[in-house]
Amino acid sequence: MKEMCIDFHCNGTVISPIVNSGEPVEQVDSFKYLGVVLDKKLSFTEHVTAGQKTSQQPVHILRKLRPFNVN
C-alpha cells in the first residue's frame, strides 16, 4: 500500500505515517493511477515528462535508420 498527501500549502509539514496491520504505509511523492502520473501538487509535470520520453524513443530509432534509406 502507498499513501500520498496532496498539499497545496508551501510549508512542507511532515505527516506521521499511517500504520496498517502493524506495518507503516509507504509515503510517496507521486504514483501512477489509471495511466496518469499524479504528484502531491497535482501539477502533471511528471506525467508530461513520461509521455515525452516514451514518444521520443520510436522517433529516435527512425532517425537512426534514415541514413540507410529504410522505409
Helices and strands as residue ranges (DSSP letters): E 2-3, E 19-20, E 23-24, E 26-27, E 30-33, E 36-39, H 45-65, G 66-68
